[in-house]
């Protein structure tokens, strides 16, 4: 290599880096940093998602009662609260007035209505085992649906049911008790809710069986009695 070529190489090495070259080098350096930021954000999003999921699962689990096969939640108004007013026409030709039942222990059964055959089987099985409910202190039961009174009269006649059915066509009572939050029809019917109102007009036990994901429409009598007994004796959460 001659002196001229050596001098030329030194000149090139000593030349300043142009602005466009610096930008190109900077871009190359920024790529790994941007990738790191994306990875960090991605991990954070996944972690937050897992936290929210676990919280949701724990929240659902902590509000569940009853057996694993027939869990229920407890909506408002719940145990210890004064039962809201109920004045509804009944299939026995009377107007049921909950306030007039003071001194009695009344079982309210909100259910899906005419289209729910298991709900009617539930009532018939409860009637067949009524002595077991009386042993828990229950003195009276009424069932509440949002169906028309005339249709309910025909249904109880067809099914041979003696329990008074109350017609809540306006949804006023069902919404006050939040019973229509647990049906299969997205609020257009009641679910499968049992509420015991004590002699002083306060709720002593409540179980909303009808909610997602299983949408229970029938609870075996032994399970229902066991859950009710536990709740009335203060063992339910």
C-alpha positions in Angstrom: 0.0 0.0 0.0 1.5 3.4 -1.0 1.5 6.6 1.0 -1.3 8.1 -1.0 -3.8 5.3 -0.3 -2.9 5.2 3.4 -3.5 9.0 3.6 -6.8 8.5 1.9 -8.0 5.9 4.4 -7.0 8.1 7.3 -9.0 11.0 5.8 -12.1 8.8 5.4 -11.8 7.6 9.0 -11.5 11.1 10.3 -14.5 12.4 8.3 -17.5 13.4 10.5 -20.6 11.3 10.4 -23.3 13.1 8.4 -26.7 13.8 10.0 -28.6 11.2 7.9 -26.1 8.6 9.0 -26.6 9.5 12.7 -30.3 9.1 12.3 -29.9 5.7 10.7 -27.6 4.6 13.6 -30.1 6.0 16.2 -33.0 4.1 14.6 -31.0 0.9 14.9 -30.4 1.6 18.6 -34.1 2.5 19.3 -35.5 -0.8 17.9 -34.5 -2.9 20.9 -35.7 -0.3 23.3 -39.1 -0.1 21.6 -39.3 -3.9 21.7 -38.6 -4.0 25.4 -41.4 -1.4 26.0 -43.8 -3.5 24.0 -42.9 -6.7 26.0 -43.2 -4.9 29.3 -46.6 -3.4 28.5 -47.8 -6.8 27.2 -46.7 -8.6 30.4 -48.4 -5.9 32.5 -51.7 -6.3 30.5 -51.6 -10.1 30.9 -50.9 -9.8 34.7 -53.7 -7.3 35.2 -56.1 -9.5 33.2 -55.2 -12.5 35.5 -55.8 -10.3 38.6 -59.2 -9.2 37.4 -60.2 -12.8 36.5 -59.1 -14.2 39.8 -60.9 -11.4 41.7 -64.1 -12.1 39.7 -63.8 -15.8 40.5 -63.2 -15.2 44.2 -66.0 -12.7 44.3 -68.5 -15.2 42.8 -67.4 -18.0 45.0 -67.6 -15.9 48.2 -71.2 -15.0 47.5 -72.3 -18.5 46.8 -74.2 -20.7 49.4 -75.9 -24.0 49.4 -74.7 -27.3 48.1 -72.2 -27.5 45.3 -74.8 -29.0 43.0 -77.4 -26.3 43.8 -75.6 -23.1 44.8 -77.4 -19.9 45.3 -76.7 -16.2 45.9 -78.4 -13.8 48.2 -79.7 -10.6 46.6 -81.1 -7.5 48.2 -83.3 -7.2 50.2 -81.7 -9.9 52.3 -81.6 -11.3 55.7 -82.4 -8.9 58.5 -84.0 -6.3 56.2 -87.7 -5.3 56.3 -89.6 -7.1 53.5 -90.9 -4.6 51.0 -94.7 -4.2 50.6 -96.6 -6.8 48.6 -100.2 -6.3 47.5 -101.1 -8.5 44.6 -104.1 -10.3 43.2 -104.1 -14.1 44.0 -105.6 -17.1 42.2 -107.8 -17.8 45.2 -109.8 -14.7 44.6 -108.2 -12.5 47.3 -105.6 -9.8 47.3 -102.5 -10.9 49.1 -101.2 -8.3 51.5 -97.8 -9.2 53.1 -98.3 -6.6 55.9 -101.5 -8.4 57.0 -99.4 -11.5 57.6 -97.6 -10.1 60.6 -97.4 -12.8 63.3 -96.9 -15.5 60.6 -93.8 -16.8 58.9 -94.4 -16.6 55.2 -92.4 -18.3 52.4 -92.4 -16.3 49.1 -91.5 -18.3 46.0 -90.7 -16.2 43.0 -90.6 -18.3 39.8 -90.5 -18.2 36.1 -94.2 -18.9 35.5 -96.3 -20.6 32.9 -93.5 -21.7 30.6 -91.5 -23.3 33.5 -92.9 -26.8 34.1 -90.1 -27.6 36.7 -91.3 -24.6 38.7 -94.8 -26.1 39.0 -93.3 -29.5 39.9 -91.4 -27.6 42.6 -94.6 -26.2 44.1 -96.4 -29.6 44.0 -93.4 -31.3 45.7 -93.3 -28.6 48.4 -97.0 -29.1 49.0 -96.5 -32.9 49.2 -93.8 -32.3 51.9 -95.4 -29.4 53.6 -95.1 -30.9 57.1 -91.3 -30.6 56.8 -91.6 -26.9 56.0 -94.0 -26.4 58.9 -91.4 -28.1 61.1 -89.1 -25.2 60.3 -91.7 -22.7 61.4 -93.2 -21.8 58.0 -96.9 -21.2 58.3 -97.9 -20.0 54.8 -96.5 -20.0 51.2 -97.4 -18.0 48.1 -95.8 -18.1 44.7 -95.2 -15.0 42.6 -94.9 -14.8 38.8 -95.3 -12.0 36.2 -98.0 -13.9 34.3 -101.7 -12.7 33.9 -104.0 -13.7 36.7 -106.5 -15.5 34.4 -103.8 -17.7 32.9 -102.5 -18.5 36.4 -105.9 -19.5 37.6 -106.2 -22.0 34.7 -102.7 -23.3 35.4 -103.3 -24.0 39.1 -106.6 -25.7 38.2 -104.8 -27.9 35.6 -102.0 -28.8 38.0 -104.1 -29.3 41.1 -102.2 -26.7 43.1 -103.6 -25.2 46.2 -100.8 -22.7 46.9 -102.0 -19.1 46.0 -100.3 -17.8 42.9 -99.8 -14.0 42.8 -99.8 -12.1 39.5 -97.2 -9.4 39.3 -97.8 -8.3 35.7 -96.3 -4.8 36.3 -93.1 -6.3 37.6 -93.3 -3.8 40.5 -92.8 -6.4 43.3 -90.4 -8.5 41.3 -88.1 -5.6 40.6 -88.4 -4.3 44.2 -87.1 -7.7 45.4 -84.7 -8.0 42.4 -86.2 -11.5 41.8 -86.2 -11.0 38.0 -82.4 -10.7 37.9 -82.1 -14.5 38.2 -84.3 -15.8 35.4 -83.3 -17.3 32.1 -85.1 -14.6 30.1 -82.8 -11.6 30.8 -85.1 -10.0 33.3 -88.4 -10.6 31.5 -89.4 -13.2 34.1 -88.6 -14.0 37.7 -85.9 -16.6 38.5 -86.1 -19.2 41.2 -86.0 -17.2 44.5 -87.1 -18.3 47.9 -87.6 -15.7 50.7 -88.7 -16.4 54.2 -90.4 -13.4 56.0 -90.6 -13.7 59.8 -93.5 -12.7 62.1 -92.0 -9.2 62.5 -92.0 -8.6 58.8 -88.2 -9.0 58.4 -86.5 -11.4 56.0 -85.0 -14.3 57.9 -83.6 -16.2 54.9 -83.2 -15.8 51.2 -81.9 -17.9 48.3 -81.7 -17.0 44.7 -81.0 -20.3 42.9 -82.0 -19.3 39.4 -79.0 -17.3 38.1 -76.3 -18.1 35.6 -74.6 -20.2 34.5 -76.8 -23.1 35.5 -80.2 -21.3 35.7 -81.7 -23.8 38.3 -85.4 -24.2 37.9 -85.9 -27.0 40.4 -84.3 -27.6 43.8 -84.7 -31.1 45.3 -86.8 -30.9 48.5 -84.1 -32.3 50.8 -81.6 -29.7 49.5 -84.1 -26.9 49.8 -85.0 -27.9 53.4 -81.3 -28.3 54.4 -80.4 -24.9 53.0 -83.4 -23.3 54.6 -82.7 -24.9 58.0 -79.1 -23.8 57.9 -80.0 -20.3 56.9 -82.8 -19.9 59.5 -80.4 -21.1 62.2 -77.8 -18.5 61.2 -75.3 -20.8 59.5 -75.6 -19.5 56.0 -73.2 -16.8 54.8 
